[in-house]
Amino acid sequence: MPAPARYRLISCNVFQRELSFALSQSPNIVDPEFLELGLHEQPGKLFEALQARIDAADTAKAPGGEPYDAILLGYGLCGNGLSGIQARTRPLVLARAHDCCTLLLGSRSEFLARFSENLSASWSSVGYIERGLTYFRASDLGKSSGIGMEYSALVEQYGEENAAYVWETLHPELKETELRYIEVPETAGHGHADTMRARASEEGKEFILIKGNIRLLSGLVAGGWDPAEYLVVPPGSHIEPTWDHDKVFEARA
């Protein structure tokens, strides 16, 4: 039987419950570190915090004194916050996903099936209820693919704060009449779906329960990554967005 791989996992804590379950099932030795939820709201801040933790993990030693075989990232592209993230001497591995919604649904195709008519629709999960400043998450996907390339140009020209103002002026948010909750079987016993159902009733909204799947998160810590679903960034390369729903990003030297 081969020896288990040794990985360092750096993830947003929105996945803390789901990844804790996945880690308990992984054949590998994985040392996790969870960063605060909300960094994605400021992509530049997310980039700086994540790159700093990657650099620290790159020189850290796994139990037994050996370097880690790879650094795993519990993130998607996250509003372009991971654009430019560098692998130093250890490979980086992450699922091909625009944001955390895809990771909780288990595939890009499931995300499109659920949200293609409104890429920025809000939703909730156990992580947002327990760790977020608000109980829901509005996707960044509308800003980070397709028409979102225009948003990136606004940021480059006017800066983040002014770009956000211009974007919101040109793309006013529609009042939502639905409250969506993504529930994965592994965390369903905490009763948060019932909390969201009651909140929807109070707000006069339709409650929509969406069945989630942690297969992408489980596969991340299991190893043996399918290149169709995971990107492995070799040492010396960085993450580069591809502006699509297929690859999402690629590794560039």
C-alpha positions in Angstrom: 0.0 0.0 0.0 1.5 3.4 -1.0 2.4 5.9 1.6 -0.2 8.7 2.0 0.6 12.0 0.3 1.2 15.1 2.6 -0.7 18.2 1.6 -1.2 21.6 3.1 -4.8 22.9 2.6 -5.6 26.6 2.6 -9.3 27.3 2.3 -12.0 29.9 3.0 -13.8 28.9 6.2 -17.1 28.9 4.3 -16.2 25.3 3.6 -15.0 24.4 7.1 -17.7 21.9 7.9 -17.7 20.3 4.5 -13.9 20.0 4.3 -13.6 18.7 7.8 -15.8 15.8 6.8 -13.9 15.3 3.5 -10.6 15.3 5.5 -11.9 12.6 7.8 -12.4 10.4 4.7 -9.2 11.3 2.8 -6.4 8.7 2.6 -3.8 11.5 2.7 -2.3 13.5 5.5 -3.7 17.0 5.1 -2.9 19.9 7.4 -5.7 22.5 7.0 -5.7 26.3 7.5 -8.9 28.3 7.1 -9.0 32.0 6.2 -11.8 34.3 7.1 -15.0 34.4 5.1 -15.4 37.7 3.3 -12.0 38.2 1.8 -13.5 37.7 -1.7 -15.4 41.0 -1.3 -12.0 42.7 -1.8 -10.2 40.6 -4.5 -6.9 42.5 -3.9 -7.1 41.7 -0.2 -7.9 38.1 -0.9 -4.9 37.9 -3.3 -2.5 39.3 -0.7 -3.7 37.2 2.1 -3.7 34.0 0.1 -0.3 34.5 -1.5 1.2 35.2 1.9 -0.2 31.9 3.3 0.9 30.0 0.2 4.4 31.4 0.6 4.5 30.4 4.3 3.2 26.9 3.5 5.7 26.5 0.7 8.6 26.5 3.2 6.8 24.7 6.0 7.4 21.1 6.9 4.8 18.3 7.0 4.7 16.0 10.0 7.9 14.0 9.9 9.9 16.9 8.7 9.4 16.5 4.9 8.1 19.3 2.7 4.5 19.1 1.6 3.8 17.3 -1.7 1.4 20.1 -2.8 -0.6 23.0 -1.5 -4.4 22.6 -1.9 -6.6 25.7 -2.3 -10.3 25.7 -1.1 -11.2 28.5 -3.4 -12.5 29.2 -6.9 -11.5 32.2 -9.0 -13.5 34.3 -6.5 -14.0 37.6 -8.3 -10.6 37.3 -9.9 -9.0 37.3 -6.4 -6.9 34.3 -7.4 -5.8 35.7 -10.7 -2.0 35.9 -10.7 -1.5 33.7 -7.6 1.9 32.1 -7.8 3.1 28.6 -7.1 6.6 28.8 -5.6 8.4 25.4 -5.2 5.3 23.3 -4.4 2.5 22.7 -6.9 -0.9 24.4 -6.2 -4.1 22.5 -6.8 -7.7 23.9 -7.0 -11.0 22.9 -8.5 -12.1 24.5 -11.7 -14.8 26.8 -10.3 -15.6 30.5 -10.5 -16.8 30.7 -6.9 -17.8 28.8 -3.8 -21.3 28.1 -5.2 -19.9 25.6 -7.8 -17.8 23.9 -5.1 -20.9 23.4 -3.0 -23.0 22.1 -5.9 -20.3 19.7 -7.0 -19.8 20.7 -10.7 -19.8 23.6 -13.1 -22.7 22.0 -15.0 -24.8 21.9 -11.9 -24.1 25.5 -11.2 -25.2 26.5 -14.8 -28.3 24.4 -14.5 -29.3 26.2 -11.3 -28.0 29.7 -11.9 -27.6 30.3 -15.6 -30.6 32.6 -15.8 -29.2 34.8 -13.0 -25.4 34.3 -12.5 -25.4 36.7 -9.5 -28.4 35.3 -7.7 -28.0 35.2 -3.9 -27.9 32.0 -2.0 -26.9 30.6 1.4 -25.2 27.6 3.0 -24.1 26.4 6.4 -20.9 28.3 6.1 -22.6 31.7 5.4 -25.1 31.2 8.2 -22.4 30.3 10.8 -19.5 32.5 9.7 -20.7 35.3 7.4 -21.6 38.8 8.2 -24.9 38.2 6.3 -26.8 35.0 5.9 -26.5 34.9 2.1 -23.9 35.1 -0.7 -24.3 37.1 -3.9 -22.2 35.4 -6.6 -19.3 37.3 -8.2 -19.7 35.3 -11.4 -21.6 38.1 -13.2 -18.5 40.3 -12.7 -15.8 37.7 -13.5 -16.8 36.0 -16.8 -18.2 37.1 -20.1 -19.6 40.6 -19.5 -17.5 40.7 -16.3 -14.4 41.4 -18.5 -16.0 44.9 -18.8 -16.0 45.1 -15.0 -12.3 44.3 -14.9 -11.6 47.0 -17.4 -13.5 49.5 -15.1 -11.4 48.5 -12.1 -8.2 49.0 -14.1 -9.4 52.4 -15.3 -11.1 53.8 -12.2 -10.1 51.7 -9.3 -12.1 49.2 -7.3 -14.4 51.6 -5.4 -15.3 53.8 -8.4 -15.7 50.7 -10.6 -18.2 49.2 -8.2 -20.2 52.4 -8.2 -20.2 52.6 -12.0 -21.1 48.9 -12.3 -24.0 49.1 -9.9 -25.3 52.2 -11.7 -25.3 50.4 -15.1 -26.5 47.1 -13.7 -29.0 47.8 -10.9 -29.9 44.7 -8.8 -33.3 43.3 -9.3 -35.3 42.7 -6.1 -35.1 39.0 -5.4 -38.3 37.1 -4.6 -36.5 33.8 -3.8 -34.3 32.6 -1.0 -32.0 29.7 -2.0 -30.3 27.4 0.4 -27.6 24.9 -0.7 -27.7 21.9 1.6 -25.2 19.0 1.4 -26.1 15.7 3.1 -23.0 15.8 5.3 -24.1 19.0 7.1 -27.9 18.7 6.7 -28.4 17.7 10.4 -27.7 21.1 11.7 -31.2 22.4 10.9 -30.1 25.5 9.0 -32.5 24.8 6.1 -35.4 25.2 8.5 -34.0 28.5 9.7 -33.8 29.7 6.1 -37.3 28.4 5.3 -38.6 30.5 8.2 -36.6 33.5 7.1 -38.0 33.3 3.6 -41.5 33.2 5.0 -40.8 36.3 7.1 -39.5 38.2 4.1 -42.3 37.1 1.8 -40.0 35.1 -0.4 -40.2 31.7 -2.0 -37.9 29.2 -0.3 -35.8 27.0 -2.7 -33.8 24.1 -1.2 -31.0 23.1 -3.5 -29.2 19.8 -3.0 -25.5 20.2 -2.8 -22.6 17.8 -3.3 -19.1 18.0 -1.8 -17.5 15.8 -4.5 -15.2 18.5 -5.7 -14.1 19.3 -2.2 -13.6 15.6 -1.4 -11.7 15.1 -4.6 -9.4 18.0 -3.8 -8.1 16.4 -0.6 -8.2 12.8 -2.0 -5.6 13.5 -4.7 -5.4 11.9 -8.2 -6.9 15.1 -9.7 -8.8 14.9 -13.0 -7.5 17.7 -15.2 -11.0 18.4 -16.5 -12.1 19.3 -12.9 -8.9 20.5 -11.2 -6.0 22.7 -12.1 -2.5 21.8 -11.0 -0.2 24.8 -11.1 3.4 23.7 -11.3 6.2 25.4 -9.4 7.1 28.8 -11.0 3.7 29.2 -12.7 0.7 31.3 -11.8 -3.1 31.2 -12.2 -4.5 32.9 -15.3 -8.3 33.3 -15.9 -9.6 32.0 -19.2 -13.0 33.8 -19.1 -15.1 30.7 -19.7 -17.2 28.1 -18.0 -15.1 25.2 -19.2 -11.5 25.6 -17.9 -12.1 28.7 -15.8 -8.4 29.2 -15.4 -5.1 27.8 -16.5 -1.4 27.7 -15.4 0.9 30.2 -17.0 4.7 30.4 -16.5 
